Every structure is written in C-alpha cells, then in structure tokens.
C-alpha cells in the first residue's frame, strides 16, 4: 500500500470498497460490478452499496425530470386558435 502512496493504515478491503463505490457511481450496473468484485449475488452488491444505489436513484430521477421538461413545456404551451 505504501508503494501506491496510500496511508499505511489503508487495508486492501478499503481499496476494494473504493473500487466498488467508484464503479457504481460511474453507472456500472450492479449486475456487472458484482462478479468483478467476486460477490456471490447482485443482491449482495446492492445491499452492501445501498448508499450508492440511493444516489443512482436520485440521479435517475433528476435525469428523467430534465429529459421530460421539454416534452411537458411543448404540450402545455398555448395553442393558436384555428378560424
């Protein structure tokens, strides 16, 4: 760990946890990250990294709101009356 410039107190598990968190934060699906991390199931990955999954859920909701905004603005804009 010292050769990598890490604090001597850093354990291999800390690095593994950091990698798992980064993968999920970058949008790697838990079903892909799970075998990379050697987890026995996707459910274990999701349960262990629920804090990251919660963040991903918030980001997905925000993305959906941003994507749907132009659609709703177009639908709710005043229409011209045809004579």
FENURMO-V812752 format. One record per residue. N is the residue number from 1. SS is DSSP state (2 for helix, 1 for strand, 0 for the rest). OMEGA is omega in whole degrees, -180 to 180 (999 if undefined). Layout:
n: <N & N>
ss: <SS & SS>
omega: <OMEGA & OMEGA>
//
This chain:
n: <1 & 2 & 3 & 4 & 5 & 6 & 7 & 8 & 9 & 10 & 11 & 12 & 13 & 14 & 15 & 16 & 17 & 18 & 19 & 20 & 21 & 22 & 23 & 24 & 25 & 26 & 27 & 28 & 29 & 30 & 31 & 32 & 33 & 34 & 35 & 36 & 37 & 38 & 39 & 40 & 41 & 42 & 43 & 44 & 45 & 46 & 47 & 48 & 49 & 50 & 51 & 52 & 53 & 54 & 55 & 56 & 57 & 58 & 59 & 60 & 61 & 62 & 63 & 64 & 65 & 66 & 67 & 68 & 69 & 70 & 71 & 72 & 73 & 74 & 75 & 76 & 77 & 78 & 79 & 80 & 81 & 82 & 83>
ss: <0 & 2 & 2 & 2 & 0 & 0 & 0 & 0 & 0 & 0 & 0 & 2 & 2 & 2 & 2 & 2 & 2 & 2 & 2 & 2 & 2 & 2 & 2 & 2 & 2 & 0 & 0 & 0 & 0 & 2 & 2 & 2 & 2 & 2 & 2 & 2 & 2 & 0 & 0 & 0 & 0 & 2 & 2 & 2 & 2 & 2 & 2 & 2 & 0 & 2 & 2 & 2 & 2 & 2 & 2 & 2 & 2 & 2 & 2 & 2 & 2 & 2 & 2 & 2 & 2 & 2 & 2 & 2 & 2 & 2 & 2 & 2 & 2 & 2 & 2 & 0 & 0 & 0 & 0 & 0 & 0 & 0 & 0>
omega: <-179 & 179 & 180 & 180 & -180 & 175 & -180 & 179 & -179 & 179 & 180 & 179 & 178 & 179 & 179 & 178 & 179 & 179 & 179 & 180 & -180 & 178 & -178 & 178 & 180 & 175 & 176 & -177 & 179 & 178 & 176 & -178 & -175 & 179 & 177 & -179 & 180 & 179 & -178 & 180 & 176 & 179 & 179 & 179 & -179 & 179 & -177 & -176 & -178 & -180 & 179 & 178 & 177 & 178 & 179 & 179 & 178 & 180 & 179 & 179 & 179 & 178 & 179 & 179 & 179 & -178 & -177 & -178 & 179 & -179 & -178 & 178 & 180 & -178 & -176 & -179 & -180 & 179 & 179 & 178 & 179 & -180 & 999>
//
